[in-house]
């Protein structure tokens, strides 16, 4: 996914300041989710261990998905 293009789409929908705020909130949520999943006892054993993800990419996808729901 092209992060700049995705951010541009979000910015067109909600404006620059709101886009930054929404993506940062989603990014923080992604980071916390990743950390909590890593700390959860037994989780690493069940799924083969920690796999590195791009939380910013995930955050952009989530925000864009919500923005696309609106007209």
N, CA, C and O atoms as a Tinker XYZ file with bonds, in Angstrom:
   284  protein
     1  N      0.853000   -1.183000    0.000000    73     2
     2  CA     0.000000    0.000000    0.000000    64     1     3
     3  C      0.896000    1.243000    0.000000    63     2     4     5
     4  O      1.897000    1.301000    0.714000    81     3
     5  N      0.527000    2.210000   -0.794000    73     3     6
     6  CA     1.241000    3.483000   -0.838000    64     5     7
     7  C      0.689000    4.393000    0.263000    63     6     8     9
     8  O     -0.447000    4.860000    0.191000    81     7
     9  N      1.505000    4.630000    1.267000    73     7    10
    10  CA     1.056000    5.386000    2.437000    64     9    11
    11  C      0.694000    6.824000    2.091000    63    10    12    13
    12  O     -0.283000    7.365000    2.610000    81    11
    13  N      1.476000    7.438000    1.219000    73    11    14
    14  CA     1.189000    8.834000    0.849000    64    13    15
    15  C     -0.150000    8.955000    0.120000    63    14    16    17
    16  O     -0.927000    9.874000    0.380000    81    15
    17  N     -0.407000    8.033000   -0.779000    73    15    18
    18  CA    -1.669000    8.063000   -1.524000    64    17    19
    19  C     -2.848000    7.816000   -0.587000    63    18    20    21
    20  O     -3.895000    8.451000   -0.715000    81    19
    21  N     -2.674000    6.894000    0.349000    73    19    22
    22  CA    -3.744000    6.606000    1.298000    64    21    23
    23  C     -4.010000    7.817000    2.183000    63    22    24    25
    24  O     -5.163000    8.177000    2.420000    81    23
    25  N     -2.944000    8.446000    2.671000    73    23    26
    26  CA    -3.112000    9.629000    3.514000    64    25    27
    27  C     -3.771000   10.760000    2.722000    63    26    28    29
    28  O     -4.573000   11.514000    3.273000    81    27
    29  N     -3.442000   10.883000    1.449000    73    27    30
    30  CA    -4.058000   11.911000    0.614000    64    29    31
    31  C     -5.562000   11.676000    0.482000    63    30    32    33
    32  O     -6.350000   12.621000    0.535000    81    31
    33  N     -5.959000   10.406000    0.310000    73    31    34
    34  CA    -7.388000   10.080000    0.217000    64    33    35
    35  C     -8.116000   10.434000    1.510000    63    34    36    37
    36  O     -9.220000   10.977000    1.487000    81    35
    37  N     -7.483000   10.119000    2.635000    73    35    38
    38  CA    -8.085000   10.436000    3.930000    64    37    39
    39  C     -8.191000   11.948000    4.108000    63    38    40    41
    40  O     -9.216000   12.448000    4.571000    81    39
    41  N     -7.154000   12.667000    3.747000    73    39    42
    42  CA    -7.127000   14.126000    3.869000    64    41    43
    43  C     -8.215000   14.762000    3.017000    63    42    44    45
    44  O     -8.850000   15.728000    3.440000    81    43
    45  N     -8.432000   14.231000    1.830000    73    43    46
    46  CA    -9.489000   14.758000    0.967000    64    45    47
    47  C    -10.863000   14.588000    1.602000    63    46    48    49
    48  O    -11.748000   15.422000    1.410000    81    47
    49  N    -11.042000   13.508000    2.357000    73    47    50
    50  CA   -12.342000   13.242000    2.979000    64    49    51
    51  C    -12.595000   14.092000    4.225000    63    50    52    53
    52  O    -13.699000   14.604000    4.413000    81    51
    53  N    -11.565000   14.246000    5.085000    73    51    54
    54  CA   -11.802000   14.860000    6.397000    64    53    55
    55  C    -10.993000   16.118000    6.675000    63    54    56    57
    56  O    -11.216000   16.770000    7.695000    81    55
    57  N    -10.077000   16.473000    5.814000    73    55    58
    58  CA    -9.228000   17.634000    6.057000    64    57    59
    59  C     -7.907000   17.214000    6.689000    63    58    60    61
    60  O     -7.794000   16.134000    7.268000    81    59
    61  N     -6.908000   18.091000    6.565000    73    59    62
    62  CA    -5.550000   17.761000    6.993000    64    61    63
    63  C     -5.438000   17.480000    8.489000    63    62    64    65
    64  O     -4.930000   16.430000    8.883000    81    63
    65  N     -5.903000   18.399000    9.318000    73    63    66
    66  CA    -5.746000   18.264000   10.765000    64    65    67
    67  C     -6.499000   17.044000   11.299000    63    66    68    69
    68  O     -5.972000   16.294000   12.122000    81    67
    69  N     -7.712000   16.853000   10.835000    73    67    70
    70  CA    -8.516000   15.710000   11.290000    64    69    71
    71  C     -7.888000   14.403000   10.817000    63    70    72    73
    72  O     -7.895000   13.417000   11.553000    81    71
    73  N     -7.348000   14.382000    9.607000    73    71    74
    74  CA    -6.696000   13.188000    9.082000    64    73    75
    75  C     -5.502000   12.801000    9.951000    63    74    76    77
    76  O     -5.325000   11.632000   10.295000    81    75
    77  N     -4.696000   13.782000   10.297000    73    75    78
    78  CA    -3.537000   13.522000   11.145000    64    77    79
    79  C     -3.989000   12.959000   12.490000    63    78    80    81
    80  O     -3.427000   11.979000   12.980000    81    79
    81  N     -4.994000   13.574000   13.077000    73    79    82
    82  CA    -5.498000   13.139000   14.379000    64    81    83
    83  C     -6.050000   11.714000   14.311000    63    82    84    85
    84  O     -5.738000   10.889000   15.171000    81    83
    85  N     -6.859000   11.421000   13.309000    73    83    86
    86  CA    -7.449000   10.084000   13.171000    64    85    87
    87  C     -6.385000    9.009000   12.962000    63    86    88    89
    88  O     -6.449000    7.942000   13.572000    81    87
    89  N     -5.416000    9.287000   12.106000    73    87    90
    90  CA    -4.370000    8.304000   11.823000    64    89    91
    91  C     -3.496000    8.086000   13.056000    63    90    92    93
    92  O     -3.112000    6.953000   13.344000    81    91
    93  N     -3.180000    9.143000   13.779000    73    91    94
    94  CA    -2.370000    8.991000   14.986000    64    93    95
    95  C     -3.107000    8.171000   16.040000    63    94    96    97
    96  O     -2.502000    7.333000   16.708000    81    95
    97  N     -4.400000    8.405000   16.192000    73    95    98
    98  CA    -5.183000    7.610000   17.145000    64    97    99
    99  C     -5.208000    6.139000   16.731000    63    98   100   101
   100  O     -5.039000    5.248000   17.563000    81    99
   101  N     -5.416000    5.898000   15.454000    73    99   102
   102  CA    -5.442000    4.520000   14.950000    64   101   103
   103  C     -4.063000    3.872000   15.091000    63   102   104   105
   104  O     -3.968000    2.688000   15.416000    81   103
   105  N     -3.006000    4.629000   14.851000    73   103   106
   106  CA    -1.636000    4.124000   14.974000    64   105   107
   107  C     -1.341000    3.736000   16.423000    63   106   108   109
   108  O     -0.778000    2.672000   16.680000    81   107
   109  N     -1.717000    4.590000   17.360000    73   107   110
   110  CA    -1.519000    4.277000   18.776000    64   109   111
   111  C     -2.280000    3.016000   19.168000    63   110   112   113
   112  O     -1.774000    2.192000   19.930000    81   111
   113  N     -3.484000    2.868000   18.650000    73   111   114
   114  CA    -4.278000    1.669000   18.925000    64   113   115
   115  C     -3.586000    0.431000   18.371000    63   114   116   117
   116  O     -3.544000   -0.604000   19.035000    81   115
   117  N     -3.050000    0.528000   17.170000    73   115   118
   118  CA    -2.334000   -0.599000   16.563000    64   117   119
   119  C     -1.111000   -0.981000   17.397000    63   118   120   121
   120  O     -0.847000   -2.165000   17.606000    81   119
   121  N     -0.367000    0.018000   17.872000    73   119   122
   122  CA     0.807000   -0.261000   18.696000    64   121   123
   123  C      0.421000   -0.961000   19.992000    63   122   124   125
   124  O      1.059000   -1.934000   20.393000    81   123
   125  N     -0.621000   -0.464000   20.642000    73   123   126
   126  CA    -1.072000   -1.083000   21.891000    64   125   127
   127  C     -1.580000   -2.503000   21.672000    63   126   128   129
   128  O     -1.307000   -3.396000   22.474000    81   127
   129  N     -2.310000   -2.706000   20.601000    73   127   130
   130  CA    -2.816000   -4.035000   20.280000    64   129   131
   131  C     -1.675000   -5.016000   20.067000    63   130   132   133
   132  O     -1.712000   -6.144000   20.558000    81   131
   133  N     -0.665000   -4.581000   19.334000    73   131   134
   134  CA     0.501000   -5.426000   19.086000    64   133   135
   135  C      1.210000   -5.763000   20.393000    63   134   136   137
   136  O      1.577000   -6.914000   20.628000    81   135
   137  N      1.400000   -4.762000   21.236000    73   135   138
   138  CA     2.076000   -4.989000   22.508000    64   137   139
   139  C      1.282000   -5.942000   23.395000    63   138   140   141
   140  O      1.846000   -6.861000   23.988000    81   139
   141  N     -0.018000   -5.722000   23.483000    73   139   142
   142  CA    -0.848000   -6.592000   24.315000    64   141   143
   143  C     -0.861000   -8.027000   23.804000    63   142   144   145
   144  O     -0.832000   -8.971000   24.593000    81   143
   145  N     -0.904000   -8.188000   22.503000    73   143   146
   146  CA    -0.872000   -9.537000   21.929000    64   145   147
   147  C      0.441000  -10.238000   22.237000    63   146   148   149
   148  O      0.459000  -11.445000   22.477000    81   147
   149  N      1.535000   -9.493000   22.232000    73   147   150
   150  CA     2.838000  -10.087000   22.533000    64   149   151
   151  C      2.952000  -10.465000   23.997000    63   150   152   153
   152  O      3.626000  -11.435000   24.341000    81   151
   153  N      2.297000   -9.702000   24.859000    73   151   154
   154  CA     2.374000   -9.962000   26.292000    64   153   155
   155  C      1.422000  -11.054000   26.756000    63   154   156   157
   156  O      1.617000  -11.652000   27.814000    81   155
   157  N      0.397000  -11.308000   25.964000    73   155   158
   158  CA    -0.588000  -12.311000   26.353000    64   157   159
   159  C      0.076000  -13.676000   26.491000    63   158   160   161
   160  O      0.747000  -14.149000   25.574000    81   159
   161  N     -0.118000  -14.294000   27.639000    73   159   162
   162  CA     0.532000  -15.559000   27.928000    64   161   163
   163  C      0.052000  -16.665000   26.992000    63   162   164   165
   164  O     -1.147000  -16.868000   26.803000    81   163
   165  N      1.018000  -17.371000   26.414000    73   163   166
   166  CA     0.702000  -18.495000   25.555000    64   165   167
   167  C      0.402000  -18.129000   24.113000    63   166   168   169
   168  O      0.359000  -19.015000   23.260000    81   167
   169  N      0.197000  -16.872000   23.815000    73   167   170
   170  CA    -0.159000  -16.468000   22.456000    64   169   171
   171  C      0.971000  -16.797000   21.478000    63   170   172   173
   172  O      0.724000  -17.325000   20.393000    81   171
   173  N      2.198000  -16.488000   21.861000    73   171   174
   174  CA     3.333000  -16.720000   20.961000    64   173   175
   175  C      3.500000  -18.207000   20.651000    63   174   176   177
   176  O      3.889000  -18.576000   19.543000    81   175
   177  N      3.208000  -19.047000   21.620000    73   175   178
   178  CA     3.359000  -20.486000   21.412000    64   177   179
   179  C      2.323000  -21.020000   20.433000    63   178   180   181
   180  O      2.599000  -21.945000   19.669000    81   179
   181  N      1.135000  -20.436000   20.460000    73   179   182
   182  CA     0.043000  -20.941000   19.630000    64   181   183
   183  C      0.203000  -20.565000   18.159000    63   182   184   185
   184  O     -0.158000  -21.352000   17.284000    81   183
   185  N      0.729000  -19.392000   17.873000    73   183   186
   186  CA     0.759000  -18.944000   16.485000    64   185   187
   187  C      2.169000  -18.896000   15.892000    63   186   188   189
   188  O      2.361000  -18.361000   14.800000    81   187
   189  N      3.139000  -19.441000   16.592000    73   187   190
   190  CA     4.479000  -19.510000   16.026000    64   189   191
   191  C      5.343000  -18.312000   16.328000    63   190   192   193
   192  O      6.377000  -18.135000   15.683000    81   191
   193  N      4.973000  -17.491000   17.267000    73   191   194
   194  CA     5.821000  -16.385000   17.669000    64   193   195
   195  C      5.428000  -15.063000   17.043000    63   194   196   197
   196  O      4.497000  -14.969000   16.243000    81   195
   197  N      6.169000  -14.057000   17.435000    73   195   198
   198  CA     5.900000  -12.687000   17.007000    64   197   199
   199  C      6.259000  -12.503000   15.543000    63   198   200   201
   200  O      7.312000  -12.952000   15.089000    81   199
   201  N      5.379000  -11.842000   14.812000    73   199   202
   202  CA     5.630000  -11.488000   13.419000    64   201   203
   203  C      5.568000   -9.978000   13.291000    63   202   204   205
   204  O      4.600000   -9.351000   13.721000    81   203
   205  N      6.595000   -9.398000   12.702000    73   203   206
   206  CA     6.670000   -7.949000   12.567000    64   205   207
   207  C      5.615000   -7.448000   11.587000    63   206   208   209
   208  O      5.468000   -7.977000   10.486000    81   207
   209  N      4.875000   -6.408000   12.013000    73   207   210
   210  CA     3.834000   -5.805000   11.181000    64   209   211
   211  C      4.118000   -4.321000   11.029000    63   210   212   213
   212  O      4.856000   -3.735000   11.822000    81   211
   213  N      3.542000   -3.732000   10.030000    73   211   214
   214  CA     3.641000   -2.289000    9.836000    64   213   215
   215  C      2.373000   -1.658000   10.415000    63   214   216   217
   216  O      1.335000   -1.609000    9.755000    81   215
   217  N      2.472000   -1.181000   11.648000    73   215   218
   218  CA     1.306000   -0.631000   12.323000    64   217   219
   219  C      0.777000    0.621000   11.627000    63   218   220   221
   220  O     -0.431000    0.856000   11.629000    81   219
   221  N      1.648000    1.421000   11.036000    73   219   222
   222  CA     1.192000    2.616000   10.329000    64   221   223
   223  C      0.341000    2.232000    9.125000    63   222   224   225
   224  O     -0.688000    2.852000    8.858000    81   223
   225  N      0.767000    1.226000    8.416000    73   223   226
   226  CA    -0.002000    0.736000    7.265000    64   225   227
   227  C     -1.378000    0.248000    7.708000    63   226   228   229
   228  O     -2.389000    0.541000    7.072000    81   227
   229  N     -1.399000   -0.500000    8.808000    73   227   230
   230  CA    -2.674000   -0.992000    9.344000    64   229   231
   231  C     -3.572000    0.158000    9.778000    63   230   232   233
   232  O     -4.779000    0.133000    9.541000    81   231
   233  N     -2.982000    1.167000   10.415000    73   231   234
   234  CA    -3.757000    2.323000   10.872000    64   233   235
   235  C     -4.353000    3.080000    9.690000    63   234   236   237
   236  O     -5.524000    3.460000    9.722000    81   235
   237  N     -3.559000    3.300000    8.656000    73   235   238
   238  CA    -4.054000    4.001000    7.465000    64   237   239
   239  C     -5.201000    3.223000    6.820000    63   238   240   241
   240  O     -6.195000    3.815000    6.401000    81   239
   241  N     -5.064000    1.909000    6.742000    73   239   242
   242  CA    -6.124000    1.080000    6.153000    64   241   243
   243  C     -7.417000    1.197000    6.949000    63   242   244   245
   244  O     -8.499000    1.312000    6.373000    81   243
   245  N     -7.302000    1.167000    8.275000    73   243   246
   246  CA    -8.501000    1.252000    9.122000    64   245   247
   247  C     -9.203000    2.595000    8.959000    63   246   248   249
   248  O    -10.424000    2.648000    8.814000    81   247
   249  N     -8.430000    3.685000    8.984000    73   247   250
   250  CA    -9.028000    5.019000    8.860000    64   249   251
   251  C     -9.657000    5.190000    7.482000    63   250   252   253
   252  O    -10.764000    5.716000    7.371000    81   251
   253  N     -8.969000    4.753000    6.438000    73   251   254
   254  CA    -9.517000    4.873000    5.087000    64   253   255
   255  C    -10.795000    4.045000    4.941000    63   254   256   257
   256  O    -11.743000    4.480000    4.288000    81   255
   257  N    -10.824000    2.870000    5.538000    73   255   258
   258  CA   -12.013000    2.027000    5.463000    64   257   259
   259  C    -13.214000    2.740000    6.091000    63   258   260   261
   260  O    -14.322000    2.685000    5.556000    81   259
   261  N    -12.995000    3.402000    7.214000    73   259   262
   262  CA   -14.082000    4.133000    7.865000    64   261   263
   263  C    -14.484000    5.349000    7.032000    63   262   264   265
   264  O    -15.671000    5.645000    6.892000    81   263
   265  N    -13.502000    6.045000    6.485000    73   263   266
   266  CA   -13.810000    7.226000    5.654000    64   265   267
   267  C    -14.589000    6.833000    4.402000    63   266   268   269
   268  O    -15.439000    7.592000    3.936000    81   267
   269  N    -14.305000    5.654000    3.855000    73   267   270
   270  CA   -15.006000    5.202000    2.658000    64   269   271
   271  C    -16.459000    4.818000    2.932000    63   270   272   273
   272  O    -17.249000    4.689000    1.997000    81   271
   273  N    -16.811000    4.636000    4.180000    73   271   274
   274  CA   -18.197000    4.313000    4.521000    64   273   275
   275  C    -19.113000    5.522000    4.396000    63   274   276   277
   276  O    -20.329000    5.379000    4.268000    81   275
   277  N    -18.529000    6.702000    4.433000    73   275   278
   278  CA   -19.331000    7.928000    4.377000    64   277   279
   279  C    -19.407000    8.451000    2.946000    63   278   280   281
   280  O    -18.490000    8.233000    2.154000    81   279
   281  N    -20.491000    9.135000    2.616000    73   279   282
   282  CA   -20.620000    9.682000    1.253000    64   281   283
   283  C    -19.691000   10.848000    1.007000    63   282   284
   284  O    -19.683000   11.411000   -0.088000    81   283
